[in-house]
Every structure is written in structure tokens, then in C-alpha cells.
Amino acid sequence: MFRVINGRTADDAWQEVACAFRNGDGVSVQASRNGPTREILHAAISVSDPRQRWVVSRNPPINIAFALAEIVWIMAGRNDSVFLNYFNRGLPKYCGNGPIYHGAYGHRLRKQLKVDQLVRAYQVLKKNPESRQVVLQVWDGTVDLPKADGQPSSEDIPCNVVAMVKVRDDALEWTQIMRSNDVFRGLPYNFVQFTTMQEIVAGWLGLSPGTYNQLSDSLHVYEQDLNQMESAQPVPMNKNTDLFALSKNEFDLVFGELEKQSNAVIDQTISTESLVEQVKKCNLPAAYRNVLCVLCAEGARKRKHVNRIHEIMACCTNPGYLHLYDRWLSRFRSDS
């Protein structure tokens, strides 16, 4: 049977999940190739306000710069490792050390099947909003099924399988199916990835995002992370005020420029001063400019120019991002 978890925000839902693991009801011990886990089978999670997509109660705080970089990387349909690795140095430990990531969601959705599935979904639902046939495929059994001896076919097998999207009551409903879902290390970022995609495609259609729904067949936490998750406490969250919704044509222009400017962040030949000027001169819509602010602030931190971070983030108008990035920086203050 399903374990059902509802929340108005992603943080509400994540706290309910953490509570379920603390209480232990229906939680079992399950072995895995990376160590023992605690698992809830067949979990159904729903977020009624997907624009409030940020999990702020996790301790230590999530890496907001990495989460936003993933949005850029996914929506661009990329599978190169260098861009994401810049924002998350620990990623190769889980996904491998090669130049590309085998399970890259954006590449799977936009390029691998020789059709841009997001664009096709937009085209179909624009012409036929009643359609129940829009299924976005990430899983590819020809390359993702384990080998005959039971060993994984790659270090980076996608946890997400498919998404199903439907228009109901002038809103875009989104259901994400996941074969495997790490509550501590994955779920907070999954909320960001797919609710942002939901909002963007809804914008193309001139609709609002409806509910975000996720079916996690194996919702689990590694025992090494259990204490940190169980100690999580609710944290007041500044509201996410940004709207990613744009028409399809406007999005293509805006996003192309955001990707170009984001690439400059990881280019070590570009100075921190240039990143500061880049943000100050940026004329992208607020939601996209605010993404760039966080990425450039992280670029300044990685260049060891922490004194310029405040100057960059002063250009950010999203109080949620300011809160989240300050919490991210607190991880490094405590180490100093």
C-alpha cells in the first residue's frame, strides 16, 4: 500500500518524511551497494504549492548554488560533468569520474531519444490540453538495466524514471516517478529540479503550475545520514518570490543568455571582478538574474574572494535565495 505524504511546501513535505523515519512506522532496514539504509516502500508525496520548492530544514543546509546550477544544466539538455562538478566537488563520488554523466536528466529528456520531449509536451498540450498521453521518459532500459550478473551498467543510473504531465483546471499537474529516492541527499534537490521544470513548461503554455506529485518506490535514507536527518528542526523560510514562467519564445532567448553567463562562472580565467560586473549589468528577468547572482556569488567564494559575495548578493531580489545562500555559507563559517 502507499505511504501518503502531503505538504503545502516542499519543506513541509520533507519534514513529514523526516518525521516518518523518526517514528519508524513502516520503515524497514534494507541493504544496498553503498551500505545499509532505512526504507519506506511505495511513498506518494504531494506538494500543493510547488513554487515553494526549497527544503530549508535539512541540516546541514543544502547547496543552493548546486541546485540552481542543476536547473541550468538540465534545461540546457547537457550531460557534461565539468559544469556540475564545479558546484559540487563530491558529485564524482556518486556518479563517476568521466567527462559525461550517463544518467543526465536534461540530456535524456531533450536529446537522447532524438526528440525534445519538453518541447513535444508543450506542442501537444497547447493543441490538445485534454491529452493523457504526455509521458516524459528518462529511463532507457537498453543502457540502464543491470547486467546479467546483477552488476550496475553504470555508476550513474537515473533515479527518475518518467514524468507524466496533464492540464487540469487551467494548471499543469506534474507526477514524477522515481525508482529510488534518497531522502537526505536527493529529495531536496529533486523538488527543485522538477517543480522548476513544471513551472517553466506551465509558463510556455500560459498556465499556472498545479500540484507536484512524486511516487518514490524506494524512499530511503542511508544509516550514516540518519542521525543528521532525525535531528532536523523546522526553520522559518523566507518566501520564494520568483516566477520562472515565460512564453516559449521569450524563455529560449532568456535562458540562452543565462546559460552563457553561467558558463563564465566556472571559467577560472574570468576574474571575480568580472563576475561582479556581470551581475550588476545583467538585464535578465528577475527570476533568471537571481539565479545568476547565486552562481556568481559561489564563483566568488570558490575564487576565495568572500569579501565580494555581499556585493553580488545585494543584486539578488529573492529573499528566499538570500536566506538559503546565507545558510549555505554558514557551513564554511563554522569550519573557519
Secondary structure, 3 states (H helix, E strand, C coil): CCEEEEECCHHHHHHHHHHHHHHCCCCEEECCCCCCEEEEEEEEEEECCCCCCCCCCCCCCCCHHHHHHHHHHHHCCCCEHHHHHHHCCCHHHHHCCCCECCCCHHHHHHHHCCCCHHHHHHHHHHHCCCCCCCEEECCCHHHHCCCCCCCCCCCCCCCEEEEEEEEECCEEEEEEEECCEECCCCHHHHHHHHHHHHHHHHHHHCCEEEEEEEEEEEEEEEHHHHHHHHCCCCCCCCCCCCCCCCCHHHHHHHHHHHHHHHHHHCCCCCCHHHHHHHHHHCCCCHHHHHHHHHHHHHHHHHCCCHHHHHHHHCCCCCHHHHHHHHHHHHHHHCCC
